[in-house]
Amino acid sequence: MHFSIQKRWMTSALVAVAATGALTGAAARAADAYPNKTVRLVVPYGTGGGSDILARQIGAGLAPIWGQGVAVENKAGASGNIGSQDVVRAPGDGYTLLLQNSTMVSNLGLTGKLPYDAEKDLTPIMILGVTPIALAAHPSVKISNVKELVAIAKAKPDSLSYGSCGIGTPQHFVMELVKQKAGITATHAGYKGCAPALQDVLGGQVPLAIVSANLVAPYAKSGRLKAVGVSTAQRYELMPDTPTFEEQGLKPFDFSIWYALMGPAKLPADVVAKITADVTKVLADPKVKENLSNAGVEVTKGSAQDLTRLIKEDTARYMQLAKSANIQAE
């Protein structure tokens, strides 16, 4: 009896090993064959922004490597939720990908929920890059650094106002963190995008604006704006003379807009590995790096595990800030 049970177990084990080997071989062949048709790369925001430019650079670089087209689709709306849900509903076969940014977690921090579960409904692939955030002042305002910002804000409480790219955007959150760490007050004016906030500080309608740093860089260089500080721990390569907030005493301070590649749930690990390896090749191209730098995106390496950790950490940070600064959705 004992021998019979052992024999059956050994037979079952051999069948299982053979089946596993067949599956592994099939998965390897599938990864080798991927992609064998056009890949959709969904950008859940409008054209011309960092996410869109990054997607188009990656798509153009992947096409010759893959021998297949990469169709970039802008599906904007609902702060990125419409495009993201489109990817969530797609098959987990690698033929629909999502180029997301940290707006996803700022939305989650603001509302406490999304129309999908970012952890369960999406597969993290890799971190692609970051864009720092900068505080800019009109030249007529006597604020060139954090020390002067604090001095004016404390001399005349509630006299300062600032524009941001919108309520609940990463830029809005960053300025609220500046206010908390500096112990000052300033009235928020939320615009519908970074461009109108930038235009109003250029025109002197608002004294300060907090926007993506690449938008500030050319105006800071020409003297049309004063760059007060940058949100990342390291100085921004397009604004090397502008100290970070951390350098100016607001510690710790390392906040940026990040960009990441994701896919639907249950994306096969070997497909994730292939996408990661090939996108890494594209981002290593000096011309691609230059194009992205000019668009304000600094290429940053980060694995699927790094992205998972970043999403969790940033969600917690945004939630804490939303609560402590009483930031509420419109």
C-alpha positions as CSV (number, residue, x, y, z in Angstrom):
1,M,0.0,0.0,0.0
2,H,2.8,2.4,1.0
3,F,4.6,1.6,-2.3
4,S,1.4,2.2,-4.3
5,I,0.9,5.7,-2.7
6,Q,4.6,6.5,-3.3
7,K,4.4,5.4,-6.9
8,R,1.2,7.5,-7.5
9,W,2.9,10.5,-5.9
10,M,6.0,10.1,-8.0
11,T,3.9,9.7,-11.2
12,S,1.9,12.9,-10.3
13,A,5.1,14.8,-9.5
14,L,6.6,13.8,-12.9
15,V,3.5,14.8,-14.7
16,A,3.5,18.2,-12.8
17,V,7.2,18.8,-13.6
18,A,6.5,18.0,-17.2
19,A,3.5,20.3,-17.2
20,T,5.4,23.1,-15.5
21,G,8.3,22.7,-18.0
22,A,5.8,22.9,-20.9
23,L,4.2,26.0,-19.3
24,T,7.6,27.7,-18.7
25,G,8.6,26.9,-22.3
26,A,5.3,28.3,-23.6
27,A,5.8,31.5,-21.5
28,A,9.3,31.9,-22.7
29,R,8.1,31.5,-26.3
30,A,5.4,34.0,-25.7
31,A,7.9,36.5,-24.3
32,D,10.2,35.9,-27.3
33,A,7.3,36.5,-29.6
34,Y,6.1,39.7,-27.8
35,P,5.1,41.9,-29.3
36,N,3.7,40.5,-32.6
37,K,1.2,43.3,-33.2
38,T,0.8,47.0,-32.4
39,V,1.0,48.0,-28.7
40,R,-1.3,50.7,-27.4
41,L,0.4,53.2,-25.0
42,V,-2.4,55.2,-23.2
43,V,-1.6,58.6,-21.8
44,P,-4.5,59.6,-19.5
45,Y,-3.7,63.3,-20.0
46,G,-3.7,65.8,-22.8
47,T,-1.1,66.4,-25.5
48,G,2.0,68.4,-25.0
49,G,2.7,67.7,-21.3
50,G,5.5,65.7,-19.8
51,S,3.6,62.4,-19.9
52,D,2.7,62.8,-23.5
53,I,6.2,63.8,-24.6
54,L,7.7,60.9,-22.7
55,A,5.2,58.4,-24.2
56,R,6.0,59.6,-27.7
57,Q,9.8,59.4,-27.2
58,I,9.4,55.9,-25.8
59,G,7.0,54.8,-28.6
60,A,9.3,56.1,-31.3
61,G,12.3,54.3,-29.7
62,L,10.5,51.0,-29.1
63,A,9.1,50.7,-32.7
64,P,12.5,49.7,-34.3
65,I,13.5,47.5,-31.4
66,W,10.2,45.6,-31.5
67,G,9.5,45.7,-35.2
68,Q,6.0,46.8,-34.3
69,G,4.2,50.1,-34.0
70,V,3.5,51.7,-30.7
71,A,0.3,53.8,-30.9
72,V,0.2,56.6,-28.3
73,E,-3.4,57.4,-27.3
74,N,-4.3,60.5,-25.3
75,K,-7.4,59.7,-23.2
76,A,-7.7,62.7,-21.0
77,G,-10.4,63.5,-18.4
78,A,-11.3,63.1,-14.8
79,S,-7.7,63.9,-13.6
80,G,-6.4,60.9,-15.5
81,N,-9.0,58.4,-14.4
82,I,-10.7,57.9,-17.8
83,G,-7.5,56.7,-19.5
84,S,-6.4,54.7,-16.5
85,Q,-9.7,52.9,-16.4
86,D,-9.4,52.1,-20.1
87,V,-6.1,50.3,-19.3
88,V,-7.6,48.6,-16.2
89,R,-10.3,47.0,-18.4
90,A,-7.8,45.8,-21.1
91,P,-6.4,42.2,-21.2
92,G,-3.2,41.7,-19.3
93,D,-1.2,40.6,-22.3
94,G,1.1,43.6,-22.7
95,Y,-0.6,45.1,-25.7
96,T,-2.2,47.9,-23.7
97,L,0.1,49.9,-21.5
98,L,-0.3,53.1,-19.3
99,L,2.0,56.0,-19.0
100,Q,0.9,57.4,-15.6
101,N,2.2,60.1,-13.4
102,S,2.0,61.1,-9.7
103,T,-1.3,62.9,-10.3
104,M,-2.8,59.4,-9.7
105,V,-1.5,59.4,-6.1
106,S,-2.3,63.0,-5.4
107,N,-5.9,62.2,-6.5
108,L,-5.9,59.3,-4.1
109,G,-4.5,61.4,-1.3
110,L,-7.1,64.1,-2.0
111,T,-10.2,61.9,-2.2
112,G,-9.1,58.7,-0.4
113,K,-10.3,56.6,-3.4
114,L,-10.1,56.1,-7.1
115,P,-12.6,54.4,-9.5
116,Y,-10.1,51.5,-9.6
117,D,-7.7,49.9,-7.2
118,A,-4.2,51.0,-8.2
119,E,-2.6,48.1,-6.4
120,K,-4.9,45.3,-7.6
121,D,-6.0,46.5,-11.0
122,L,-2.7,47.6,-12.4
123,T,0.7,46.0,-12.8
124,P,3.7,48.2,-12.1
125,I,6.5,48.0,-14.7
126,M,9.0,50.8,-14.1
127,I,9.7,54.4,-13.1
128,L,10.7,56.5,-16.1
129,G,11.6,60.0,-14.9
130,V,10.7,62.9,-12.7
131,T,10.0,66.6,-13.1
132,P,10.9,68.9,-10.2
133,I,8.5,71.6,-9.0
134,A,9.6,75.2,-8.6
135,L,8.3,78.3,-6.7
136,A,8.6,81.4,-8.9
137,A,8.1,85.1,-8.0
138,H,7.4,88.2,-10.1
139,P,10.5,90.4,-10.2
140,S,8.5,93.2,-8.5
141,V,8.1,91.1,-5.4
142,K,11.1,91.2,-3.0
143,I,11.3,87.4,-2.7
144,S,14.3,85.7,-4.2
145,N,14.7,82.8,-1.7
146,V,13.0,81.0,1.2
147,K,14.4,83.4,3.8
148,E,12.9,86.4,2.1
149,L,9.6,84.5,1.6
150,V,9.4,83.8,5.3
151,A,10.3,87.4,6.3
152,I,7.6,88.9,4.1
153,A,5.0,86.3,5.1
154,K,5.6,86.9,8.8
155,A,5.8,90.7,8.5
156,K,2.4,90.8,6.8
157,P,0.5,87.6,7.7
158,D,-2.1,86.5,5.0
159,S,-0.8,89.2,2.6
160,L,0.7,86.7,0.1
161,S,-1.1,84.7,-2.5
162,Y,0.2,82.0,-4.9
163,G,-1.1,80.3,-8.0
164,S,-0.8,76.6,-8.7
165,C,-1.7,74.2,-11.5
166,G,-5.0,73.3,-9.7
167,I,-6.5,72.2,-6.4
168,G,-5.1,68.9,-5.4
169,T,-2.3,68.8,-8.0
170,P,1.2,67.8,-6.9
171,Q,2.2,71.5,-7.2
172,H,-0.5,72.6,-4.8
173,F,0.6,69.9,-2.3
174,V,4.3,71.0,-2.6
175,M,3.4,74.7,-1.7
176,E,1.4,73.5,1.3
177,L,4.4,71.6,2.4
178,V,6.6,74.7,2.0
179,K,4.1,76.7,4.1
180,Q,4.0,74.0,6.9
181,K,7.8,73.6,7.1
182,A,8.4,77.4,6.9
183,G,5.6,78.2,9.4
184,I,3.9,80.7,7.1
185,T,0.5,81.4,5.5
186,A,-0.3,82.2,1.9
187,T,-3.6,82.2,0.0
188,H,-4.0,79.6,-2.7
189,A,-5.4,80.4,-6.2
190,G,-6.0,77.1,-8.1
191,Y,-5.8,77.5,-11.9
192,K,-6.9,75.0,-14.6
193,G,-3.4,74.0,-15.5
194,C,0.2,75.2,-15.0
195,A,0.2,77.5,-18.1
196,P,-2.4,80.0,-16.8
197,A,-0.8,80.2,-13.4
198,L,2.5,80.9,-15.0
199,Q,1.0,83.6,-17.2
200,D,-0.5,85.4,-14.2
201,V,2.7,85.5,-12.3
202,L,4.5,86.7,-15.4
203,G,1.9,89.4,-15.8
204,G,2.0,90.3,-12.1
205,Q,-1.6,89.3,-11.3
206,V,-0.3,87.0,-8.6
207,P,3.1,87.5,-6.8
208,L,4.0,83.8,-6.6
209,A,3.3,80.6,-8.6
210,I,4.2,77.0,-8.0
211,V,4.5,75.1,-11.2
212,S,6.6,72.5,-13.0
213,A,10.2,73.6,-12.8
214,N,10.9,73.3,-16.6
215,L,8.2,76.0,-17.2
216,V,10.0,78.4,-14.8
217,A,13.6,77.7,-16.1
218,P,13.6,79.9,-19.3
219,Y,11.9,82.8,-17.5
220,A,14.3,82.6,-14.6
221,K,17.2,82.6,-17.0
222,S,15.9,85.7,-18.8
223,G,15.1,87.5,-15.6
224,R,11.4,87.7,-16.2
225,L,10.8,85.5,-13.0
226,K,12.8,84.9,-9.9
227,A,13.1,81.2,-8.9
228,V,12.7,80.9,-5.1
229,G,13.4,77.2,-4.7
230,V,13.1,73.7,-6.2
231,S,11.3,70.7,-4.7
232,T,13.8,67.9,-5.2
233,A,16.7,66.9,-2.9
234,Q,19.1,67.6,-5.7
235,R,19.3,70.7,-7.8
236,Y,17.5,70.7,-11.1
237,E,19.8,70.5,-14.2
238,L,17.9,73.2,-16.1
239,M,18.2,75.6,-13.1
240,P,21.6,74.8,-11.5
241,D,21.8,78.2,-9.8
242,T,18.5,77.7,-7.9
243,P,18.9,76.2,-4.4
244,T,16.5,73.4,-3.4
245,F,14.1,74.0,-0.6
246,E,16.1,71.5,1.4
247,E,19.3,73.5,0.9
248,Q,17.4,76.5,2.3
249,G,16.5,74.8,5.5
250,L,13.2,73.1,4.8
251,K,14.2,69.5,5.7
252,P,13.4,66.8,4.7
253,F,12.1,67.9,1.3
254,D,12.1,65.7,-1.8
255,F,8.9,66.0,-3.8
256,S,8.5,65.7,-7.6
257,I,6.2,64.7,-10.3
258,W,7.1,61.2,-11.3
259,Y,6.3,59.3,-14.5
260,A,5.8,55.5,-14.6
261,L,4.9,52.7,-17.0
262,M,2.1,50.4,-15.9
263,G,-0.1,47.7,-17.4
264,P,-3.4,45.9,-16.6
265,A,-3.5,43.4,-13.8
266,K,-1.8,40.0,-14.2
267,L,0.7,41.1,-16.7
268,P,3.2,38.2,-17.2
269,A,6.5,38.7,-15.4
270,D,8.5,37.8,-18.5
271,V,6.6,40.4,-20.5
272,V,7.3,43.0,-17.8
273,A,11.0,42.1,-17.9
274,K,11.1,42.5,-21.7
275,I,9.3,45.8,-21.6
276,T,11.6,47.1,-18.8
277,A,14.8,46.0,-20.7
278,D,13.7,47.6,-24.0
279,V,12.4,50.8,-22.5
280,T,15.7,51.1,-20.5
281,K,17.6,50.9,-23.8
282,V,15.4,53.7,-25.3
283,L,15.9,56.0,-22.2
284,A,19.7,55.5,-22.4
285,D,19.9,57.1,-25.8
286,P,21.6,60.5,-25.4
287,K,19.3,62.1,-27.9
288,V,16.2,60.8,-26.1
289,K,17.6,62.1,-22.8
290,E,18.3,65.5,-24.3
291,N,14.8,65.7,-25.8
292,L,13.2,64.7,-22.5
293,S,15.4,67.1,-20.5
294,N,14.3,70.0,-22.8
295,A,10.7,69.0,-22.0
296,G,11.5,69.0,-18.3
297,V,11.7,65.3,-17.7
298,E,14.8,63.9,-16.0
299,V,15.3,60.2,-16.8
300,T,15.3,58.2,-13.5
301,K,15.7,54.4,-13.2
302,G,13.4,52.5,-11.1
303,S,12.1,48.9,-11.1
304,A,8.6,47.6,-10.6
305,Q,9.4,47.1,-7.0
306,D,10.7,50.6,-6.7
307,L,7.5,51.9,-8.3
308,T,5.3,49.9,-5.9
309,R,7.1,51.3,-3.0
310,L,7.0,54.9,-4.4
311,I,3.2,54.7,-4.9
312,K,2.7,53.5,-1.3
313,E,5.0,56.2,0.2
314,D,3.6,59.0,-1.9
315,T,0.0,58.0,-1.3
316,A,0.7,58.2,2.5
317,R,2.4,61.6,2.1
318,Y,-0.4,63.1,0.0
319,M,-3.1,61.8,2.4
320,Q,-1.2,63.2,5.4
321,L,-0.8,66.6,3.7
322,A,-4.4,66.7,2.5
323,K,-5.5,66.2,6.1
324,S,-3.1,68.6,7.8
325,A,-3.5,71.3,5.2
326,N,-7.2,70.7,4.8
327,I,-6.9,70.3,1.0
328,Q,-10.3,69.3,-0.3
329,A,-11.5,68.3,-3.8
330,E,-13.5,70.9,-5.7
